């Protein structure tokens, strides 16, 4: 139980900071959907779908590699080597990305603003340089500084966006001759969101300067080769993962069954805005990953490690089930975060995406078998399978079903990855997961959602929808308490209240 408590503590610190940062950033959704048209929001979403691909290339699995080698060797030598490797590669890749901005802008259908790609290059470069300093804070067990910098960076981003999109236009409306008019372009709205991100990452790197500059200019060639051998499969897995996670926006922009580029961008904007409503499940997965990865590597030598991993999975799945119900059954409330009612037409994708992200979270939990066993190539294979499913379904069905094809492709992709990883992992590194019970929990929450959806089809009043959703959520809470009572008794905080 001490292992679970330790993971819970790490997840709370790292997770709360990540959740707070991403939730604060999530609060930009109503603001941006109010400020932007569907087409502008779609254009922004396409650019931000491209950025994660470059993040994978710029970081090439070095974060996970750092944790893997820091726990088995000379931490200082590992930190020196990873830091120098990332600095050199970031300089080269940034120059290359800026040189290619024109053809990339044509590929992404933002030819009117190729400079967006230069801003993206700066944003990605600064983010890559922050990766290892943040990883060092996690490795050294310094969650407070980690949390403050993460949340502070997001606050800077929000302040910058508000300044560019609200204060500057207001100053010009009050005084058209204001000096800021010489620099401000009202039609460059997506560019200002990117610029705000660049400012955020620059200040974040400045706050991490102690960690960033805390390395020696000594690159261990032999160690670097071993690290690259471990990390290269993670590049493949990460790149394929980005196909699964964000490439559907780009494909939707290419193949949406509409008559113009602007209309296609509008479809992307609707899908991207509604995707945001799966945020709670995504945040839970992110929080878990931040705390779990270093924890799993540290627990690997313990005799009871498989049992710890199985119990972690159980509580993780239960948490995801609650979050699914909280979003799916209260969707009439959550949709108010999208301030442009024209985008509500896409709300039907939300329950599908919630389930898809549950599968993704479980897959991340399962993936420990190949990370601990130095079989990261297995992760690459599994993610490539998912990428193939994503590409195939989207290619076949986007021209007919638009963003609904994207949602079901995401569902099929992550569901397949979860199943393949489970079956393969149990053969390589057996962990006693309570599989039948966890599957039953997930099936149960889907059935509860369908019961709620059927009921509100006949009684559409909002008070009834909310009341009935609360009743079903209370029932599920009681059911979990009864089934898992012995588990809750083992926890210090809850155990003293349960006889």
KEVORO-179407 format. One record per residue (C-alpha): x negated, y negated, z; residue in three letters; residue number from 0. Coordinates in Angstrom, 3 decimals. Example, Ala and Ser with C-alpha at 12.3 -4.5 7.8 and 13.67 -1.06 7.14 Angstrom:
! KEVORO-179407
REC          u          v          w   type   seq
REC    -12.300      4.500      7.800    ALA     0
REC    -13.670      1.060      7.140    SER     1
! end
This chain:
! KEVORO-179407
REC          u          v          w   type   seq
REC      0.000      0.000      0.000    UNK     0
REC     -2.950     -2.346      0.638    UNK     1
REC     -3.768     -2.144     -3.081    UNK     2
REC     -0.239     -3.163     -4.015    UNK     3
REC     -0.348     -6.031     -1.522    UNK     4
REC     -3.662     -7.198     -2.930    UNK     5
REC     -2.302     -7.166     -6.469    UNK     6
REC      0.813     -8.991     -5.268    UNK     7
REC     -1.359    -11.678     -3.688    UNK     8
REC     -3.444    -12.127     -6.820    UNK     9
REC     -0.368    -12.102     -9.027    UNK    10
REC      1.307    -14.712     -6.827    UNK    11
REC     -1.657    -17.083     -7.053    UNK    12
REC     -2.608    -16.581    -10.658    UNK    13
REC      0.944    -15.796    -11.663    UNK    14
REC      2.517    -18.785     -9.929    UNK    15
REC      0.005    -21.097    -11.558    UNK    16
REC      0.613    -19.522    -14.972    UNK    17
REC      4.380    -19.458    -14.446    UNK    18
REC      4.388    -23.033    -13.169    UNK    19
REC      2.229    -24.177    -16.070    UNK    20
REC      4.291    -22.393    -18.710    UNK    21
REC      7.600    -23.280    -17.083    UNK    22
REC      6.634    -26.952    -16.905    UNK    23
REC      5.644    -26.631    -20.556    UNK    24
REC      8.967    -24.871    -21.162    UNK    25
REC     10.692    -28.006    -19.930    UNK    26
REC      9.386    -29.629    -23.101    UNK    27
REC     11.860    -27.496    -25.076    UNK    28
REC     14.924    -29.676    -24.346    UNK    29
REC     12.835    -32.784    -24.918    UNK    30
REC     11.341    -31.652    -28.229    UNK    31
REC     14.583    -30.154    -29.547    UNK    32
REC     16.166    -33.532    -28.807    UNK    33
REC     13.376    -35.536    -30.460    UNK    34
REC     12.788    -33.276    -33.464    UNK    35
REC     15.033    -32.183    -36.297    UNK    36
REC     15.312    -28.446    -36.934    UNK    37
REC     12.818    -28.816    -39.799    UNK    38
REC     10.271    -30.742    -37.707    UNK    39
REC     10.579    -28.246    -34.868    UNK    40
REC     10.081    -25.463    -37.406    UNK    41
REC      6.963    -27.142    -38.822    UNK    42
REC      5.512    -27.438    -35.337    UNK    43
REC      6.349    -23.786    -34.643    UNK    44
REC      4.574    -22.656    -37.814    UNK    45
REC      1.377    -24.496    -36.846    UNK    46
REC      1.565    -23.099    -33.319    UNK    47
REC      2.112    -19.619    -34.776    UNK    48
REC     -1.207    -19.989    -36.617    UNK    49
REC     -3.200    -21.164    -33.592    UNK    50
REC     -3.033    -17.855    -31.622    UNK    51
REC     -4.554    -16.024    -34.613    UNK    52
REC     -7.540    -18.326    -34.448    UNK    53
REC     -7.693    -17.974    -30.667    UNK    54
REC     -8.261    -14.245    -31.157    UNK    55
REC    -11.021    -14.873    -33.690    UNK    56
REC    -12.703    -17.544    -31.550    UNK    57
REC    -12.674    -15.466    -28.330    UNK    58
REC    -13.128    -11.959    -29.883    UNK    59
REC    -12.104    -10.043    -26.756    UNK    60
REC    -14.730    -11.684    -24.528    UNK    61
REC    -12.385    -12.239    -21.576    UNK    62
REC    -11.567     -8.548    -21.086    UNK    63
REC    -15.173     -7.657    -21.959    UNK    64
REC    -16.414    -10.032    -19.260    UNK    65
REC    -14.274     -8.333    -16.596    UNK    66
REC    -15.342     -4.889    -17.792    UNK    67
REC    -19.098     -5.575    -17.651    UNK    68
REC    -19.097     -7.921    -14.643    UNK    69
REC    -17.751     -5.090    -12.499    UNK    70
REC    -20.463     -2.673    -13.595    UNK    71
REC    -23.639     -4.699    -13.935    UNK    72
REC    -25.492     -7.938    -13.232    UNK    73
REC    -22.716    -10.550    -13.042    UNK    74
REC    -25.094    -13.447    -13.688    UNK    75
REC    -26.543    -11.806    -16.791    UNK    76
REC    -23.061    -11.009    -18.081    UNK    77
REC    -21.927    -14.585    -17.510    UNK    78
REC    -24.972    -16.014    -19.290    UNK    79
REC    -24.531    -13.747    -22.294    UNK    80
REC    -20.779    -14.264    -22.714    UNK    81
REC    -21.074    -18.038    -22.293    UNK    82
REC    -23.857    -18.429    -24.864    UNK    83
REC    -22.149    -16.104    -27.316    UNK    84
REC    -18.914    -18.103    -27.164    UNK    85
REC    -20.655    -21.482    -27.442    UNK    86
REC    -22.577    -20.539    -30.585    UNK    87
REC    -19.639    -18.814    -32.271    UNK    88
REC    -17.233    -21.656    -31.427    UNK    89
REC    -19.452    -24.254    -33.145    UNK    90
REC    -19.737    -22.159    -36.315    UNK    91
REC    -16.043    -21.218    -36.495    UNK    92
REC    -14.862    -24.786    -35.822    UNK    93
REC    -16.894    -26.172    -38.724    UNK    94
REC    -15.598    -23.383    -40.985    UNK    95
REC    -11.972    -23.993    -39.999    UNK    96
REC    -12.229    -27.721    -40.704    UNK    97
REC    -13.764    -27.011    -44.124    UNK    98
REC    -10.824    -24.734    -44.965    UNK    99
REC     -8.076    -27.099    -43.823    UNK   100
REC     -6.743    -27.809    -47.329    UNK   101
REC     -6.075    -24.181    -48.440    UNK   102
REC     -4.790    -23.328    -44.969    UNK   103
REC     -2.332    -26.230    -45.061    UNK   104
REC     -0.976    -24.836    -48.354    UNK   105
REC     -0.656    -21.363    -46.849    UNK   106
REC      1.284    -22.738    -43.862    UNK   107
REC      3.385    -25.089    -46.014    UNK   108
REC      2.187    -28.256    -44.248    UNK   109
REC      0.499    -29.768    -47.307    UNK   110
REC      1.674    -33.280    -46.385    UNK   111
REC     -0.489    -33.117    -43.257    UNK   112
REC     -3.674    -31.065    -43.754    UNK   113
REC     -5.179    -32.984    -40.824    UNK   114
REC     -2.991    -30.851    -38.547    UNK   115
REC     -5.504    -28.065    -39.197    UNK   116
REC     -8.442    -30.214    -38.030    UNK   117
REC     -6.589    -31.020    -34.820    UNK   118
REC     -5.811    -27.319    -34.443    UNK   119
REC     -9.516    -26.517    -34.857    UNK   120
REC    -10.436    -28.922    -32.043    UNK   121
REC     -7.665    -27.535    -29.838    UNK   122
REC     -8.746    -23.919    -30.442    UNK   123
REC    -12.442    -24.682    -29.900    UNK   124
REC    -11.848    -26.371    -26.542    UNK   125
REC     -9.567    -23.544    -25.473    UNK   126
REC    -12.203    -20.936    -26.385    UNK   127
REC    -14.820    -22.727    -24.308    UNK   128
REC    -12.489    -22.608    -21.273    UNK   129
REC    -11.940    -18.829    -21.467    UNK   130
REC    -15.020    -17.598    -19.586    UNK   131
REC    -15.046    -20.369    -16.923    UNK   132
REC    -11.421    -19.448    -16.115    UNK   133
REC    -12.343    -15.753    -16.112    UNK   134
REC    -15.189    -16.485    -13.684    UNK   135
REC    -12.776    -18.197    -11.305    UNK   136
REC    -10.584    -15.062    -11.371    UNK   137
REC    -13.587    -12.773    -10.961    UNK   138
REC    -14.889    -14.807     -8.015    UNK   139
REC    -11.458    -14.848     -6.363    UNK   140
REC    -10.867    -18.617     -6.537    UNK   141
REC     -7.174    -18.842     -7.351    UNK   142
REC     -6.571    -22.310     -5.874    UNK   143
REC     -8.907    -24.076     -8.278    UNK   144
REC     -7.616    -21.893    -11.103    UNK   145
REC     -4.026    -22.841    -10.289    UNK   146
REC     -4.685    -26.565     -9.878    UNK   147
REC     -6.507    -26.841    -13.198    UNK   148
REC     -3.887    -24.806    -15.083    UNK   149
REC     -0.952    -26.827    -13.749    UNK   150
REC     -2.838    -30.103    -14.007    UNK   151
REC     -3.619    -29.444    -17.656    UNK   152
REC      0.043    -28.887    -18.494    UNK   153
REC      1.042    -32.086    -16.673    UNK   154
REC     -1.518    -34.005    -18.723    UNK   155
REC     -0.075    -32.456    -21.874    UNK   156
REC      3.478    -33.475    -20.964    UNK   157
REC      2.457    -37.028    -20.049    UNK   158
REC      0.557    -37.355    -23.328    UNK   159
REC      3.487    -36.066    -25.406    UNK   160
REC      5.913    -38.407    -23.636    UNK   161
REC      3.554    -41.328    -24.238    UNK   162
REC      3.274    -40.586    -27.971    UNK   163
REC      6.901    -39.681    -28.669    UNK   164
REC      8.789    -42.014    -26.298    UNK   165
REC      6.682    -44.867    -24.938    UNK   166
REC      4.956    -45.810    -28.197    UNK   167
REC      8.205    -45.981    -30.236    UNK   168
REC      9.826    -47.962    -27.413    UNK   169
REC      6.966    -50.510    -27.374    UNK   170
REC      7.231    -50.943    -31.141    UNK   171
REC     11.025    -51.298    -30.973    UNK   172
REC     10.653    -54.069    -28.391    UNK   173
REC      7.793    -55.792    -30.239    UNK   174
REC      7.154    -54.785    -33.876    UNK   175
REC      3.867    -56.731    -33.809    UNK   176
REC      2.531    -54.790    -30.817    UNK   177
REC     -1.133    -53.808    -31.239    UNK   178
REC     -0.253    -50.121    -30.921    UNK   179
REC      1.528    -50.361    -34.277    UNK   180
REC     -1.891    -50.465    -35.999    UNK   181
REC     -2.575    -46.896    -34.851    UNK   182
REC      0.845    -45.325    -34.430    UNK   183
REC      2.663    -43.487    -37.243    UNK   184
REC      6.331    -42.655    -36.424    UNK   185
REC      6.375    -39.862    -39.023    UNK   186
REC      3.395    -38.016    -37.513    UNK   187
REC      5.361    -36.381    -34.678    UNK   188
REC      3.898    -32.866    -34.946    UNK   189
REC      0.414    -34.385    -35.041    UNK   190
REC      1.019    -36.127    -31.721    UNK   191
REC      2.017    -32.840    -30.069    UNK   192
REC     -1.255    -31.324    -31.315    UNK   193
REC     -3.219    -34.381    -30.179    UNK   194
REC     -1.679    -34.096    -26.707    UNK   195
REC     -2.888    -30.474    -26.583    UNK   196
REC     -6.394    -31.564    -27.572    UNK   197
REC     -6.407    -34.123    -24.750    UNK   198
REC     -5.187    -31.447    -22.316    UNK   199
REC     -7.901    -28.959    -23.295    UNK   200
REC    -10.645    -31.610    -23.226    UNK   201
REC     -9.758    -32.653    -19.673    UNK   202
REC     -9.390    -28.992    -18.624    UNK   203
REC    -12.913    -28.270    -19.895    UNK   204
REC    -14.183    -31.324    -18.018    UNK   205
REC    -12.607    -30.014    -14.786    UNK   206
REC    -14.296    -26.657    -15.434    UNK   207
REC    -17.668    -28.300    -16.060    UNK   208
REC    -19.251    -26.739    -12.954    UNK   209
REC    -18.410    -23.242    -14.177    UNK   210
REC    -19.020    -24.157    -17.816    UNK   211
REC    -22.537    -25.433    -17.105    UNK   212
REC    -23.318    -22.804    -14.477    UNK   213
REC    -25.067    -20.436    -16.883    UNK   214
REC    -28.705    -20.086    -17.918    UNK   215
REC    -29.835    -20.192    -21.531    UNK   216
REC    -30.761    -16.510    -21.471    UNK   217
REC    -28.921    -14.210    -23.842    UNK   218
REC    -29.552    -10.506    -23.228    UNK   219
REC    -29.574     -9.006    -26.727    UNK   220
REC    -29.062     -5.396    -25.635    UNK   221
REC    -26.218     -6.344    -23.308    UNK   222
REC    -24.622     -8.501    -26.024    UNK   223
REC    -24.609     -5.559    -28.445    UNK   224
REC    -22.910     -3.359    -25.834    UNK   225
REC    -20.360     -6.058    -25.126    UNK   226
REC    -19.602     -6.530    -28.806    UNK   227
REC    -19.216     -2.771    -29.245    UNK   228
REC    -16.636     -2.851    -26.456    UNK   229
REC    -14.960     -6.069    -27.593    UNK   230
REC    -14.695     -5.666    -31.384    UNK   231
REC    -11.752     -3.213    -31.148    UNK   232
REC    -10.079     -5.797    -28.910    UNK   233
REC    -10.384     -8.307    -31.772    UNK   234
REC     -8.499     -5.933    -34.040    UNK   235
REC     -5.924     -5.298    -31.315    UNK   236
REC     -5.630     -9.011    -30.570    UNK   237
REC     -5.258     -9.983    -34.208    UNK   238
REC     -2.653     -7.305    -34.796    UNK   239
REC     -0.993     -8.442    -31.558    UNK   240
REC     -0.656    -11.954    -32.924    UNK   241
REC      0.996    -10.517    -36.042    UNK   242
REC      3.495     -8.927    -33.681    UNK   243
REC      3.911    -12.029    -31.538    UNK   244
REC      3.886    -15.059    -33.833    UNK   245
REC      3.436    -14.138    -37.500    UNK   246
REC      7.174    -13.707    -37.949    UNK   247
REC      7.529    -17.521    -37.862    UNK   248
REC      5.143    -17.848    -40.798    UNK   249
REC      6.865    -15.051    -42.742    UNK   250
REC     10.259    -16.590    -42.004    UNK   251
REC      8.987    -19.840    -43.500    UNK   252
REC      7.978    -17.948    -46.646    UNK   253
REC     10.969    -15.662    -47.153    UNK   254
REC     14.032    -17.146    -45.402    UNK   255
REC     17.122    -16.794    -47.652    UNK   256
REC     17.530    -20.552    -48.154    UNK   257
REC     17.064    -22.904    -51.091    UNK   258
REC     14.256    -25.248    -49.953    UNK   259
REC     11.090    -25.454    -47.876    UNK   260
REC     12.736    -27.828    -45.386    UNK   261
REC     15.668    -25.424    -44.952    UNK   262
REC     13.211    -22.585    -44.341    UNK   263
REC     11.444    -24.675    -41.703    UNK   264
REC     14.855    -25.313    -40.116    UNK   265
REC     15.398    -21.534    -39.859    UNK   266
REC     12.001    -21.250    -38.193    UNK   267
REC     12.938    -24.071    -35.803    UNK   268
REC     16.196    -22.361    -34.779    UNK   269
REC     14.451    -19.019    -34.210    UNK   270
REC     11.529    -20.565    -32.309    UNK   271
REC     13.820    -22.591    -30.032    UNK   272
REC     15.962    -19.550    -29.183    UNK   273
REC     12.840    -17.433    -28.666    UNK   274
REC     11.967    -19.827    -25.840    UNK   275
REC     14.950    -18.525    -23.882    UNK   276
REC     13.155    -15.212    -23.365    UNK   277
REC     10.713    -17.240    -21.269    UNK   278
REC     11.392    -15.586    -17.899    UNK   279
REC     10.408    -12.112    -19.071    UNK   280
REC      7.407    -13.550    -20.895    UNK   281
REC      6.317    -15.427    -17.765    UNK   282
REC      6.581    -12.283    -15.630    UNK   283
REC      4.413    -10.418    -18.129    UNK   284
REC      1.878    -13.259    -18.185    UNK   285
REC      1.716    -13.436    -14.400    UNK   286
REC      1.226     -9.694    -14.177    UNK   287
REC     -1.585     -9.717    -16.740    UNK   288
REC     -3.455    -12.502    -14.944    UNK   289
REC     -3.471    -10.619    -11.655    UNK   290
REC     -3.538     -7.041    -12.899    UNK   291
REC     -6.490     -6.922    -15.270    UNK   292
REC     -9.257     -7.693    -12.735    UNK   293
REC     -7.328     -5.721    -10.078    UNK   294
REC     -7.099     -2.560    -12.201    UNK   295
REC    -10.808     -2.580    -12.961    UNK   296
REC    -11.672     -2.994     -9.268    UNK   297
REC     -9.291     -0.174     -8.247    UNK   298
REC    -10.621      2.240    -10.876    UNK   299
REC    -13.073      3.944     -8.500    UNK   300
REC    -10.472      4.575     -5.799    UNK   301
REC     -9.291      8.163     -5.362    UNK   302
REC     -5.623      7.151     -5.264    UNK   303
REC     -5.880      4.744     -8.226    UNK   304
REC     -3.345      6.628    -10.428    UNK   305
REC     -0.708      6.488     -7.677    UNK   306
REC     -1.324      2.773     -7.221    UNK   307
REC     -0.919      2.196    -10.961    UNK   308
REC      2.351      4.165    -10.955    UNK   309
REC      3.794      2.139     -8.085    UNK   310
REC      2.753     -1.098     -9.743    UNK   311
REC      4.643     -0.004    -12.844    UNK   312
REC      7.783      0.736    -10.839    UNK   313
REC      7.984     -2.693     -9.211    UNK   314
REC      7.036     -4.381    -12.460    UNK   315
REC      9.867     -2.714    -14.397    UNK   316
REC     12.371     -3.532    -11.640    UNK   317
REC     11.310     -7.190    -11.819    UNK   318
REC     11.715     -7.232    -15.596    UNK   319
REC     15.188     -5.680    -15.300    UNK   320
REC     16.329     -8.463    -12.971    UNK   321
REC     14.939    -11.103    -15.293    UNK   322
REC     16.674     -9.570    -18.296    UNK   323
REC     20.033     -9.777    -16.525    UNK   324
REC     19.384    -13.306    -15.282    UNK   325
REC     18.804    -14.607    -18.792    UNK   326
REC     21.081    -12.399    -20.915    UNK   327
REC     24.193    -12.737    -18.748    UNK   328
REC     23.775    -16.462    -18.044    UNK   329
REC     22.975    -17.391    -21.633    UNK   330
REC     25.706    -20.055    -21.722    UNK   331
REC     23.738    -21.898    -19.048    UNK   332
REC     20.259    -21.306    -20.470    UNK   333
REC     21.279    -22.533    -23.918    UNK   334
REC     21.611    -26.056    -22.497    UNK   335
REC     17.805    -26.205    -22.502    UNK   336
REC     18.088    -26.483    -26.274    UNK   337
REC     19.325    -30.048    -26.680    UNK   338
REC     20.150    -29.694    -30.356    UNK   339
REC     23.488    -27.794    -30.529    UNK   340
REC     22.827    -26.967    -34.186    UNK   341
REC     20.174    -24.527    -32.939    UNK   342
REC     22.624    -22.558    -30.778    UNK   343
REC     23.622    -20.539    -33.831    UNK   344
REC     20.497    -18.443    -33.181    UNK   345
REC     21.340    -17.436    -29.599    UNK   346
REC     22.270    -13.912    -30.698    UNK   347
REC     18.563    -13.063    -30.980    UNK   348
REC     17.879    -13.713    -27.283    UNK   349
REC     18.985    -10.356    -25.729    UNK   350
REC     17.053     -8.484    -28.437    UNK   351
REC     13.920    -10.520    -27.729    UNK   352
REC     14.308    -10.079    -23.974    UNK   353
REC     14.255     -6.298    -24.385    UNK   354
REC     11.352     -6.552    -26.809    UNK   355
REC      9.312     -8.534    -24.292    UNK   356
REC     10.180     -6.017    -21.572    UNK   357
REC      8.659     -3.330    -23.808    UNK   358
REC      5.602     -5.515    -24.346    UNK   359
REC      5.131     -5.985    -20.606    UNK   360
REC      5.328     -2.242    -20.013    UNK   361
REC      2.847     -1.676    -22.830    UNK   362
REC      0.367     -4.060    -21.172    UNK   363
REC      0.761     -2.093    -17.955    UNK   364
REC      0.235      1.207    -19.765    UNK   365
REC     -2.827     -0.072    -21.637    UNK   366
REC     -5.033      0.360    -18.595    UNK   367
REC     -5.872      3.933    -19.655    UNK   368
REC     -7.895      2.894    -22.694    UNK   369
REC     -9.475     -0.150    -21.057    UNK   370
REC    -10.776      1.879    -18.115    UNK   371
REC    -11.858      4.740    -20.355    UNK   372
REC    -13.858      2.530    -22.771    UNK   373
REC    -11.485      3.588    -25.551    UNK   374
REC    -10.437      0.126    -26.657    UNK   375
REC    -10.269      1.403    -30.238    UNK   376
REC     -7.081      3.191    -29.130    UNK   377
REC     -5.559     -0.190    -28.292    UNK   378
REC     -6.498     -1.392    -31.753    UNK   379
REC     -4.801      1.600    -33.379    UNK   380
REC     -1.621      1.173    -31.327    UNK   381
REC     -1.396     -2.530    -32.031    UNK   382
REC     -2.036     -1.947    -35.723    UNK   383
REC      0.912      0.468    -35.749    UNK   384
REC      3.021     -2.304    -34.234    UNK   385
REC      1.712     -4.825    -36.760    UNK   386
REC      2.591     -2.508    -39.646    UNK   387
REC      6.149     -2.168    -38.301    UNK   388
REC      6.429     -5.956    -37.909    UNK   389
REC      5.211     -6.676    -41.417    UNK   390
REC      7.327     -3.965    -43.042    UNK   391
REC     10.631     -4.849    -41.360    UNK   392
REC     10.161     -8.575    -41.887    UNK   393
REC      9.132     -8.112    -45.522    UNK   394
REC     12.134     -5.919    -46.248    UNK   395
REC     14.846     -7.739    -44.294    UNK   396
REC     14.010    -11.445    -43.824    UNK   397
REC     15.266    -12.229    -47.379    UNK   398
REC     18.661    -10.828    -46.349    UNK   399
REC     19.029    -11.399    -42.584    UNK   400
REC     16.698    -14.340    -41.861    UNK   401
REC     15.599    -14.587    -38.205    UNK   402
REC     17.724    -11.616    -37.104    UNK   403
REC     15.224     -9.462    -38.997    UNK   404
REC     12.417    -11.109    -37.000    UNK   405
REC     14.118    -10.289    -33.700    UNK   406
REC     14.733     -6.618    -34.555    UNK   407
REC     11.206     -6.288    -35.964    UNK   408
REC      9.837     -7.520    -32.630    UNK   409
REC     12.062     -5.038    -30.776    UNK   410
REC     10.976     -2.099    -32.963    UNK   411
REC      7.318     -3.098    -32.832    UNK   412
REC      6.973     -3.399    -29.057    UNK   413
REC      9.207     -0.392    -28.406    UNK   414
REC      7.027      1.786    -30.623    UNK   415
REC      3.816      0.492    -29.061    UNK   416
REC      5.159      1.244    -25.587    UNK   417
REC      6.122      4.824    -26.462    UNK   418
REC      2.898      5.601    -28.342    UNK   419
REC      0.731      4.200    -25.535    UNK   420
REC      2.649      6.191    -22.921    UNK   421
REC      2.407      9.513    -24.763    UNK   422
REC     -1.236      9.043    -25.734    UNK   423
REC     -2.251      7.664    -22.352    UNK   424
REC     -0.738     10.528    -20.380    UNK   425
REC     -2.899     12.942    -22.357    UNK   426
REC     -6.087     10.955    -21.766    UNK   427
REC     -5.572      9.579    -18.247    UNK   428
REC     -2.561     10.984    -16.447    UNK   429
REC     -0.688      8.577    -14.181    UNK   430
REC      2.392      9.818    -12.269    UNK   431
REC      4.869      7.221    -13.521    UNK   432
REC      8.491      7.627    -12.408    UNK   433
REC      9.440      7.716    -16.090    UNK   434
REC     13.006      9.036    -15.897    UNK   435
REC     13.931      6.619    -13.132    UNK   436
REC     12.467      3.606    -14.922    UNK   437
REC     14.163      4.491    -18.211    UNK   438
REC     17.435      4.830    -16.284    UNK   439
REC     16.977      1.344    -14.805    UNK   440
REC     16.440     -0.180    -18.252    UNK   441
REC     19.421      1.652    -19.745    UNK   442
REC     21.525      0.512    -16.809    UNK   443
REC     20.767     -3.192    -17.268    UNK   444
REC     21.585     -2.948    -20.976    UNK   445
REC     24.925     -1.325    -20.119    UNK   446
REC     25.662     -4.033    -17.546    UNK   447
REC     24.917     -6.676    -20.167    UNK   448
REC     27.257     -4.981    -22.652    UNK   449
REC     30.003     -4.756    -20.016    UNK   450
REC     29.588     -8.489    -19.375    UNK   451
REC     29.596     -9.309    -23.081    UNK   452
REC     32.756     -7.240    -23.631    UNK   453
REC     34.541     -8.886    -20.702    UNK   454
REC     33.792    -12.450    -21.844    UNK   455
REC     34.997    -11.559    -25.345    UNK   456
REC     38.499    -11.282    -23.850    UNK   457
REC     38.109    -13.949    -21.121    UNK   458
REC     35.957    -16.724    -22.570    UNK   459
REC     36.220    -19.222    -19.693    UNK   460
REC     32.745    -20.207    -18.472    UNK   461
REC     33.679    -19.849    -14.793    UNK   462
REC     34.663    -16.239    -15.449    UNK   463
REC     31.425    -15.524    -17.357    UNK   464
REC     29.252    -16.884    -14.544    UNK   465
REC     31.291    -15.237    -11.775    UNK   466
REC     31.341    -11.841    -13.467    UNK   467
REC     27.622    -12.057    -14.245    UNK   468
REC     26.911    -12.790    -10.576    UNK   469
REC     29.039     -9.823     -9.516    UNK   470
REC     27.153     -7.473    -11.872    UNK   471
REC     23.781     -8.842    -10.767    UNK   472
REC     24.740     -8.337     -7.121    UNK   473
REC     25.783     -4.766     -7.888    UNK   474
REC     22.432     -4.051     -9.573    UNK   475
REC     20.572     -5.564     -6.599    UNK   476
REC     22.497     -3.336     -4.181    UNK   477
REC     21.871     -0.297     -6.375    UNK   478
REC     18.099     -0.910     -6.496    UNK   479
REC     18.009     -1.481     -2.744    UNK   480
REC     19.743      1.839     -2.070    UNK   481
REC     17.561      3.826     -4.492    UNK   482
REC     14.253      2.198     -3.492    UNK   483
REC     14.967      1.703      0.218    UNK   484
REC     12.008      3.826      1.324    UNK   485
REC      9.684      1.812     -0.866    UNK   486
REC     10.883     -1.495      0.559    UNK   487
REC     10.399     -0.144      4.085    UNK   488
REC      6.676      0.239      3.390    UNK   489
REC      6.169     -3.451      2.781    UNK   490
REC      5.256     -5.559      5.786    UNK   491
REC      7.576     -8.422      4.917    UNK   492
REC     10.702     -6.452      4.015    UNK   493
REC     10.091     -3.319      6.071    UNK   494
REC     10.728     -4.978      9.437    UNK   495
REC     14.262     -5.887      8.314    UNK   496
REC     15.139     -2.430      6.978    UNK   497
REC     15.889      0.464      9.266    UNK   498
! end
